[in-house]
Amino acid sequence: MHVSVIGNPDDTVVVTVRGNLDLDTAPVLRTTMDQVLERPHPRVVVDLSGVDFCDSTGLSAFVLGHQRAAASGGWVRLAAPGEWLHGLLRTVGLVPTLAVYPSVADALAGTPPG
């Protein structure tokens, strides 16, 4: 798995995740999320377009990130999950608790999830 972080002029951070998100790799995502969520009123978009697989540890990282951001007056938005991952998020009941957007651009713009 590979994680990269890009800051935007409006202080929104895009965290891009690639590969498998599982027990072995989720700590990298959690560490990255911890770093970007340290900011006041964090706004984070997680680009999932390159995620091939995600298990419960990956899902947990999304939920914990969402809760931490909300507690600080911010948000975490998930963007561009593949069909399988979007189905998983729905099946386990994380949609609509977690905001899931069809693209990074929609998540950055705050276009209502669809």
N, C-alpha and C positions, 0 to 999 in steps of 0.2 A: 504494500500500500504506500502511496505517496500523498502527502498533504502539503499544500502551499497556501500562503496567505498574501492577499493583496489589499492594501488600504485604498480608499476612495476619498475624494476631496470633501465629501459630506460626513466623513468619519465612519461610514459603513465599511465593514471589513468583509471580504469574500474569502472564505476558506474552501479551497478546492480539494476534493478527496478523489483518489483514483485507486482502483484495484479492489481487493477484498477487505472488508471491514469485519474483523472477527476477534476472537479472544487474544490472538497474538498481536494484532495490529491496532486494536481500539485504544490502547494506552497512548499511542501517538496522537490520535484525534483528541482524546481527553486532555492531554497536555497542551495541545494547541488551543483548544477551546478555553482552558483555564487562563491562558495568557491573554487571549483577545477579550475575555469577559472581565478582566481586571479593570477595564476602563469604566469611567462613570457612564451610565446610560448606554450600555453596549448595544450596537446594532450589527448583527452578524448574518450573512447569507452563506449557507453551506451548499456549495455546488456539488451535487451528487451524480452528475451526468456520466462520470467515469467509474462509478461503483458497480462492480460485477456481482458482489455478494455482501450480505450484511446479516449478522446474527444478533442475538439479544444484547451482547455487549456494545455493539454499535448503536442499536436502538436506545440503549440506556444512556449513551453519551449525548444523543440528541435531546432526550427528555431532561437530563440534568442540566445541559446547556440552556434549554428553554426556561427551566425553573430559575436558574441563577440569573439569567438576563432579565426576566420579568421582575424578580426581586429587586433589581437595581434600576428599574424603570426603562429597560431596553427590550430587545426582542431577538429571537433567532428564527430565521426563515429557511426552510429547506427548498432547494431549487433543482429542477430538472432530473428528478429520479427516473430511472428507466421503468418500464411497465411492471417488471417483476417487483422492484423495490417499492414502487407506489402501491401496488397491490398488497405487499406485506404491511406497509404502514397503515393501510385501511383495515386489513384483516385483524391486526393486533389492537385496533382501536385508537391509534395515535392521530388519525385524521378525524375530526378537525382540530383536536387539541394542539397539534403542531401545524403551523401554517406551511402548506406545501404548494409551491408555484411551478408552473410548467417550464419556466426558464429563469436564468439568473437576472435577465433584464426585467422581467415581471416582478421578481422578488425585490430588486433594488427600487423599482418604481412604486411598489406597494399595491400593484394591480390586484384586485380581489382574486384569491386563489380559485381555480376552476377545475 
